[in-house]
Amino acid sequence: MRRISVVVVWCQCLAATVSAQAPHQAPIRPDPATLASASPKLLDRLRLDAFAYFRFVNRPWTERVCEAFADVPNPPIVRLHGDAHVEQFAVTHDAWGLDDFDDSTRGPTFIDIVRYLASIDLATRQRGWQRDRDALWDRFFEGYRRGLVDPSYRAPEPDLVRELRSKAPVTRAAYLAWTDSVMQPMDQTTIKTVVTAMNALDGLVRSERPRLAQGYFTVVRAGWLRIGIGSSVTHKVLIRVQGPTSAPTDDVILEAKEITNLSGIRCLEDAATSSPARVIDGTRHPGRGSHTADPGGRRSREPLAGVVGIELGAFLSRGAPQRPAVVEGSR
């Protein structure tokens, strides 16, 4: 795929996203039912912040990209991230890289590439770094190619990672208290459904890890989670489970999330999958890559674009697990 073709399509989609007056392009709009479900606070943010709007319209954005590349014969079909942008870069105390594969499916490579290019452009516009945009794009493509050629290659740790890790860590007690505070009330019928789901998850995990502590997935507390932007109107549940022991100090937080309905997007394969559960530990998750809060300053921007390119390239070279998994190291 030639770089110029990808950039032209990115320009068309981005113009349609941020401007209702884009020439020859209808604006990219969210689904009316989805928009109707958004809170007044979120609606205000979408009106004021182009990047937030970009995150909110992932499905119609993907549909537009599919249309733009409809005449490309036999594009490579790979396992996609599905919502690749700069704020999907996450940092823990012992790992860093792309996060949030909730929209992962199989489809043509240009889906991830065009979306990530657009996120770089929006970030540089909002930060006043427009002169650096092309250099960032070049680093992204360079990293993407390297990840394709050598999926085992690991990029050097970016400055941003060191900066985020230097911050004072959140204590487990403080994090558990915070998760309790953001859990919204849930009726007993739904709580029973959560308990049933955790029992099923226990059986799945125990079939591969028979030494898992008894009662690990016993539900301590559960509630609706109503935060986020791209996932703000999807059903999300926070679940506090017992964890390794019955002591409350080592409880584990799980997030269960409704999978985005990607059916009907013609260039994607059937996206139907089981609902995944992610293991969350805020004491090991000091930050995400936000274009509005870059403690690494100018030093970290260019290398980070290449790093994400490597991540995406290596991801599609290696493929992805065909079913959800609970990763022990992320507890």
C-alpha positions as CSV (number, residue, x, y, z in Angstrom):
1,M,0.0,0.0,0.0
2,R,1.5,3.3,-1.0
3,R,1.8,6.0,1.7
4,I,0.2,8.6,-0.4
5,S,-3.1,6.6,-0.9
6,V,-3.5,6.1,2.8
7,V,-2.8,9.8,3.6
8,V,-5.4,10.9,0.9
9,V,-8.1,8.8,2.5
10,W,-7.1,9.9,6.0
11,C,-7.5,13.6,4.8
12,Q,-11.0,12.8,3.4
13,C,-12.2,11.1,6.5
14,L,-10.7,13.6,8.9
15,A,-12.3,16.5,7.1
16,A,-15.6,14.8,7.2
17,T,-15.2,14.2,11.0
18,V,-14.2,17.7,12.1
19,S,-16.1,19.8,9.6
20,A,-19.7,19.7,8.4
21,Q,-18.5,21.8,5.5
22,A,-16.0,19.3,4.1
23,P,-16.1,19.5,0.3
24,H,-17.7,16.5,-1.5
25,Q,-17.9,14.6,1.8
26,A,-20.9,14.2,4.1
27,P,-19.9,14.7,7.7
28,I,-19.3,11.6,9.7
29,R,-22.1,11.4,12.2
30,P,-22.7,9.0,15.1
31,D,-25.7,6.7,15.1
32,P,-28.7,8.7,16.2
33,A,-29.6,6.1,18.9
34,T,-26.0,6.2,20.2
35,L,-26.0,10.0,20.3
36,A,-29.4,10.0,22.1
37,S,-27.9,7.8,24.9
38,A,-25.0,10.2,25.5
39,S,-25.1,12.4,28.7
40,P,-25.4,16.2,28.5
41,K,-21.8,16.4,29.8
42,L,-20.5,14.1,27.1
43,L,-22.4,16.0,24.4
44,D,-20.8,19.3,25.5
45,R,-17.4,17.6,25.3
46,L,-18.0,16.3,21.8
47,R,-19.0,19.8,20.6
48,L,-15.8,21.3,22.0
49,D,-13.2,18.6,21.5
50,A,-12.5,17.2,18.0
51,F,-10.4,14.4,19.4
52,A,-13.2,13.3,21.7
53,Y,-15.6,13.4,18.8
54,F,-13.1,11.3,16.7
55,R,-13.1,8.7,19.5
56,F,-16.8,8.7,19.7
57,V,-17.5,7.9,16.0
58,N,-15.3,4.9,15.5
59,R,-17.9,2.8,13.8
60,P,-19.0,5.4,11.2
61,W,-15.4,6.3,10.7
62,T,-14.6,2.7,9.9
63,E,-17.5,2.5,7.5
64,R,-16.2,5.6,5.7
65,V,-12.7,4.2,5.4
66,C,-14.1,1.0,4.0
67,E,-16.0,3.0,1.4
68,A,-12.9,5.0,0.5
69,F,-10.9,1.8,-0.2
70,A,-13.7,-0.2,-1.8
71,D,-11.9,-0.3,-5.1
72,V,-8.6,-1.7,-3.7
73,P,-8.3,-5.3,-5.0
74,N,-7.6,-8.0,-2.5
75,P,-6.3,-6.0,0.4
76,P,-4.4,-7.9,3.1
77,I,-6.8,-9.2,5.7
78,V,-5.3,-9.3,9.3
79,R,-6.3,-9.2,12.9
80,L,-7.0,-5.5,13.6
81,H,-6.7,-3.5,16.8
82,G,-10.0,-1.9,15.6
83,D,-9.7,1.5,17.4
84,A,-6.0,2.5,17.0
85,H,-5.2,6.0,18.2
86,V,-2.6,7.8,20.4
87,E,-4.6,7.6,23.6
88,Q,-4.6,3.8,23.4
89,F,-1.0,3.7,24.6
90,A,-1.0,2.5,28.2
91,V,1.7,2.1,30.8
92,T,1.9,-0.2,33.8
93,H,4.8,-0.7,36.2
94,D,6.2,-3.6,34.2
95,A,4.8,-3.2,30.7
96,W,3.7,-0.6,28.2
97,G,2.1,-0.6,24.7
98,L,-1.3,-0.6,23.0
99,D,-4.3,-1.3,25.1
100,D,-8.1,-1.7,24.7
101,F,-8.6,-4.4,22.0
102,D,-12.4,-4.4,22.6
103,D,-13.1,-3.6,18.9
104,S,-10.5,-6.1,17.6
105,T,-11.7,-8.0,14.5
106,R,-10.4,-9.2,11.2
107,G,-10.2,-6.8,8.3
108,P,-7.9,-4.9,5.9
109,T,-4.8,-3.3,7.2
110,F,-5.8,0.2,6.1
111,I,-8.4,0.4,8.9
112,D,-5.8,0.7,11.7
113,I,-3.4,2.7,9.6
114,V,-5.8,5.4,8.6
115,R,-7.2,5.8,12.1
116,Y,-3.9,6.1,13.7
117,L,-2.7,8.7,11.2
118,A,-5.8,10.8,11.9
119,S,-5.1,10.6,15.7
120,I,-1.6,11.9,15.1
121,D,-2.9,14.8,13.1
122,L,-5.6,15.8,15.6
123,A,-3.1,15.6,18.4
124,T,-0.6,17.8,16.6
125,R,-3.3,20.3,15.7
126,Q,-4.5,20.6,19.3
127,R,-1.0,20.9,20.7
128,G,0.3,23.3,18.1
129,W,2.8,20.8,16.6
130,Q,1.6,20.8,13.0
131,R,5.1,21.2,11.7
132,D,6.0,17.9,13.3
133,R,3.1,15.9,11.8
134,D,4.8,14.5,8.7
135,A,7.8,13.4,10.8
136,L,5.5,11.6,13.2
137,W,3.8,9.9,10.3
138,D,7.1,8.8,8.9
139,R,8.1,7.4,12.2
140,F,4.8,5.5,12.5
141,F,5.3,3.9,9.0
142,E,8.9,3.1,9.8
143,G,7.9,1.3,13.0
144,Y,4.9,-0.4,11.3
145,R,7.2,-1.9,8.6
146,R,9.7,-3.0,11.2
147,G,7.0,-4.7,13.2
148,L,5.9,-6.6,10.1
149,V,9.4,-7.7,9.3
150,D,10.4,-8.7,12.8
151,P,7.4,-9.3,15.2
152,S,9.8,-10.2,18.0
153,Y,11.5,-6.8,17.9
154,R,10.9,-4.7,21.1
155,A,11.3,-0.9,20.8
156,P,13.4,1.0,23.3
157,E,11.4,2.3,26.3
158,P,10.1,5.8,25.3
159,D,10.8,8.8,27.6
160,L,7.0,9.1,28.2
161,V,7.0,5.7,29.9
162,R,9.8,6.7,32.3
163,E,8.1,10.0,33.1
164,L,4.8,8.3,33.9
165,R,6.5,5.6,36.1
166,S,8.2,8.3,38.1
167,K,4.9,9.4,39.5
168,A,3.9,8.3,42.9
169,P,2.0,5.0,42.5
170,V,-1.7,4.6,43.6
171,T,-2.0,2.4,46.6
172,R,-4.2,-0.7,46.3
173,A,-6.4,0.5,49.1
174,A,-7.0,3.8,47.4
175,Y,-7.7,2.2,44.1
176,L,-10.2,-0.3,45.5
177,A,-11.9,2.6,47.2
178,W,-12.1,4.5,44.0
179,T,-13.6,1.6,42.0
180,D,-16.2,1.2,44.7
181,S,-17.1,4.9,44.4
182,V,-17.6,4.7,40.6
183,M,-19.8,1.6,40.6
184,Q,-23.3,2.7,39.9
185,P,-26.3,0.8,41.5
186,M,-27.4,-2.4,39.8
187,D,-30.6,-4.4,40.4
188,Q,-30.5,-7.8,42.0
189,T,-31.5,-9.6,38.8
190,T,-28.5,-8.2,37.0
191,I,-26.2,-8.9,39.9
192,K,-27.3,-12.6,39.8
193,T,-26.4,-12.6,36.1
194,V,-22.9,-11.2,37.0
195,V,-22.5,-14.0,39.6
196,T,-23.5,-16.6,37.0
197,A,-21.0,-15.2,34.5
198,M,-18.2,-15.2,37.1
199,N,-18.9,-18.9,37.9
200,A,-18.6,-19.6,34.2
201,L,-15.4,-17.6,34.0
202,D,-14.1,-19.5,37.0
203,G,-14.6,-22.8,35.1
204,L,-13.0,-21.5,32.0
205,V,-9.9,-20.2,33.7
206,R,-9.6,-23.2,36.1
207,S,-9.6,-25.6,33.1
208,E,-6.2,-24.1,32.2
209,R,-5.0,-23.1,35.7
210,P,-6.2,-25.8,38.0
211,R,-4.2,-24.3,40.9
212,L,-6.2,-21.1,40.9
213,A,-7.2,-20.3,44.5
214,Q,-10.7,-21.5,45.4
215,G,-13.2,-18.7,45.4
216,Y,-11.0,-16.4,43.3
217,F,-14.0,-15.2,41.2
218,T,-16.4,-14.9,44.1
219,V,-18.2,-11.6,43.6
220,V,-17.7,-9.1,46.4
221,R,-19.4,-6.1,44.7
222,A,-20.6,-5.2,41.2
223,G,-22.0,-2.1,39.6
224,W,-22.5,-0.3,36.3
225,L,-19.5,1.7,35.0
226,R,-20.5,4.9,33.2
227,I,-17.3,6.6,32.2
228,G,-15.3,6.9,29.0
229,I,-15.8,8.5,25.6
230,G,-15.7,5.9,22.8
231,S,-17.4,3.4,25.1
232,S,-19.5,5.8,27.1
233,V,-22.8,4.5,25.8
234,T,-22.0,0.8,25.9
235,H,-22.9,-1.4,28.8
236,K,-19.9,-1.8,31.1
237,V,-19.8,-3.5,34.5
238,L,-17.1,-3.2,37.2
239,I,-16.8,-6.4,39.3
240,R,-14.8,-6.7,42.5
241,V,-13.9,-10.4,43.1
242,Q,-12.3,-12.1,46.0
243,G,-8.9,-12.8,44.4
244,P,-6.2,-15.0,45.8
245,T,-7.4,-14.9,49.4
246,S,-10.5,-13.9,51.4
247,A,-8.7,-10.8,52.7
248,P,-10.2,-7.6,51.1
249,T,-6.7,-6.2,50.6
250,D,-6.0,-8.4,47.6
251,D,-9.4,-8.2,45.9
252,V,-9.2,-8.0,42.1
253,I,-11.2,-5.7,39.8
254,L,-12.7,-7.0,36.6
255,E,-14.3,-5.0,33.8
256,A,-17.0,-6.7,31.7
257,K,-17.9,-4.8,28.6
258,E,-20.5,-5.1,25.8
259,I,-18.7,-5.7,22.5
260,T,-19.3,-3.0,19.9
261,N,-21.6,-4.3,17.1
262,L,-19.5,-4.1,14.0
263,S,-21.8,-6.2,11.9
264,G,-22.8,-4.7,8.6
265,I,-19.4,-3.0,7.9
266,R,-18.7,-4.6,4.6
267,C,-14.9,-4.7,4.7
268,L,-14.7,-6.4,8.1
269,E,-15.2,-10.1,8.7
270,D,-17.9,-11.3,11.2
271,A,-17.0,-9.6,14.5
272,A,-19.2,-11.8,16.7
273,T,-17.2,-13.0,19.7
274,S,-17.6,-13.9,23.3
275,S,-17.8,-11.0,25.8
276,P,-14.3,-10.5,27.3
277,A,-13.3,-9.7,30.8
278,R,-10.3,-7.5,31.5
279,V,-8.3,-7.7,34.7
280,I,-7.6,-4.2,36.1
281,D,-5.2,-3.1,38.8
282,G,-4.8,0.6,39.1
283,T,-1.7,0.2,41.3
284,R,0.0,-1.2,38.2
285,H,-1.4,1.3,35.7
286,P,0.1,4.7,36.2
287,G,-0.9,6.3,33.0
288,R,-2.1,6.4,29.4
289,G,-0.6,8.2,26.4
290,S,-2.7,11.4,26.3
291,H,-1.9,14.1,23.7
292,T,-3.2,16.7,26.2
293,A,-0.8,15.7,29.0
294,D,2.6,14.8,27.6
295,P,5.1,14.9,30.5
296,G,7.9,13.8,28.2
297,G,7.7,17.0,26.2
298,R,9.2,17.3,22.7
299,R,11.7,14.5,23.3
300,S,9.0,11.7,23.5
301,R,6.7,12.6,20.7
302,E,8.6,11.3,17.6
303,P,9.9,8.0,19.1
304,L,6.4,7.2,20.5
305,A,4.9,7.3,17.0
306,G,7.4,4.7,15.8
307,V,6.8,2.6,18.9
308,V,3.1,2.4,18.2
309,G,3.8,1.5,14.6
310,I,6.0,-1.4,15.7
311,E,3.2,-2.5,18.1
312,L,0.6,-2.5,15.4
313,G,2.9,-4.1,12.8
314,A,4.0,-6.9,15.2
315,F,0.4,-7.4,16.4
316,L,-0.9,-8.2,12.9
317,S,2.2,-10.4,12.1
318,R,1.8,-12.5,15.2
319,G,-2.0,-12.6,15.1
320,A,-4.2,-12.5,18.2
321,P,-5.8,-15.0,20.6
322,Q,-9.1,-16.3,19.1
323,R,-10.8,-16.1,22.5
324,P,-10.6,-13.8,25.6
325,A,-8.0,-14.7,28.3
326,V,-7.4,-13.5,31.8
327,V,-3.7,-12.6,32.0
328,E,-2.1,-13.3,35.3
329,G,0.5,-10.6,34.9
330,S,-2.1,-7.9,34.7
331,R,-3.6,-8.5,38.1
